Amino acid sequence: MSTVDFAAAEAADRPMRASDLLVRALENEGVKYVFGVPGEENLDFLDSLRTSSIELILTRHEQSAGFMAATYGRLTGEAGVCLATLGPGATNLVTAAAYAQLGAMPMMMITGQKPIKSSKQGRFQIVDVVSMMRPITKFAKQIVNGNTIPSVVREAFRLAEEERPGAVHIELPEDIAAERVDAQPLFPPTTTRRPHCDPLAVDRAVDMIRSAKRPLLLVGAGANRKRIIAALEAFVGKTGIPYFDTQMGKGVIGRFHDLHIGTAALSDGDYVHCAIDRADLVINAGHDVVEKPPFFMEHGGKKVIHVNFSPSEVDEVYFPQLELVGDIASSFERLAERLEPQPGHEFDYFMRVRKEVQAHIAERADDGSFPLLPQRIVADVRAVMPPDGIVALDNGTYKIWFARNYPARQSNTVLLDNALATMGAGLPSAMMTAMMYPDRRVMAICGDGGFMMNSQELETAVRLGLDLTVLILRDDAYGMIRWKQADAGLPDWGLGYGNPDFVDYAGSYGAAGHRVGAADELAPLLESCFQAGGVHVVEVPIDYRENQRVLIDELAERVCLL
């Protein structure tokens, strides 16, 4: 037997490495991708991935890997997995961890570490990553014995995907990754059913809805689950109760658009708040106070029924009078069974507000000004996107405009972050979406500031062969903060910057770059990008002068609707 053959036979007989066991445990949980930037402390894990069924998606920055993993979790309900090394690699995941945790997106982070049994490198690059991650995750643990990996992985996935979903973290030190283990992955995960809410609470909710004059349904991000969507549509169809949604609940109810008042893109003072203010009962489906409040509760004001997987987190602006705690879909199924259209319900005013909202969305949607107004940009994007087309928004003033003015036809077709509200997530989120849905139109919509925070991932998008259009709204400044600065009466100072030539910049990565020179060019250009396929970057200048008039100054006009 040759030396090589002898080594192979010996390897086949001896126990596997801990890193092999970790990868097998991930396969056992159904993991398809690992997104990340490996380091030397991950080399055993990387080698274990090499011979697995899991695809490594190499990114240019750990933050982007985290955003992609979180978006995978958001779209599937299954934890996306990302990888980084110790020290600076792990610290680069912190923003993505908070993004997933606050946004209720299931995600697992795996980071490396120096050997914990002995090391000759002192404190070089050493950060207590587990302690750093603990406040912004549901679970953070260092592996100190490779044989515990199956149970640790199973518990981490359970917590990441359990309502309310969020981020989890596992640290695999270099020496533990290389040690030999004899454990095996646990049996595949079991299917669980969540408990139903108390029947007495359902009885009281039915009484409150029947006795209300102007009940209104609020749809939040936590309602974006397949069973819940069906239950909510059945509830609305049975009762005829109008509804509005939060930014992250946009598009959850795909039917009954004639009962949709609008999206609460602001916390108060917008057109939709005229309906909210007139309501005497709000039925809250899946919203919690982590997302920016869609309205403020006041003592002696409207009543609120909280319907969610967990009890409400009481806040000075949110203190519901009744809670239906349990499986949301089951709660609405049981409500729909007991309810029917009530002769005492009065919805005429809500429908008048809805008409005002629709008219306002259409206002200046065909304006020919250049640079383009936000209303025109939103309308043109909507025109080229089919009902199942997906827009992934970064963070900036334009996010408010899209939340208010962009009609969503299906769930998960407007991906935005209204919890951490971080910049830099738009492009990676769109990339993950394009990977998952190669037959659907996907567009990243970014300000120039947010785009440049992770613009290096254009190379990743091109390398992956994605069909993706990136729309950059250029104003050469951190526009939202500049607007707030002006609204506060402060001098215009400190928020402007320069930009690269985005057409040349896109070309340097192998993407196609385009620049809009007139208002009428945008929609045809976007259409041609989708027809051509591949990665396209479209630069369009945006004029934010409408911010003050529409988002602030028209408040008095909206109040007159009451």
FENCORPE-V61611 format. One line per field, one symbol per residue. psi: psi as a letter, one per 30 degrees, with the letter a starting at -180 (. if undefined). Layout:
psi->???
This chain:
psi->kleeeeeeeeefflllleeeeeeeeeefggkekkkajlaffgeeeeeeeeglfkkkjklfkeeeeeeeeeeeeefffkklklklaaceeefffeeeeeeeeeghkkkkkkllllkfekkggbgkgkkieeeefefglfkkkkjfjfffeeeeeeeeeeeefkkklaklkkkjleeeeflklgllllllklklkllllkeeeeeeeeeeeefleilkkkjaefgikeeeeeeeeeeeeefgklllllefgkgejflhffgjeakiflflfleffeeeefkfkkjjjgklfekkkflkkkkgallkjjjlfllkjklfgjilfkkjkakeeeeeeeeeefllkkffkjgeeeeeeeeeeeeeefkgfgkglklkleeeeeeeeeefklegkkkjkakaefeeeeeefjkkfllhfjjljgdehklffeeeeeeeeeeeifglkkkkjkleeeeffhfffeeeeeefhljkkjjjjkghlieeeeeeeeffglkjkggllllljfeeeeeffglkklkkfleffeeeeeeeeeeelakkkjkkkkjgffeeeefefgeeeeeff.
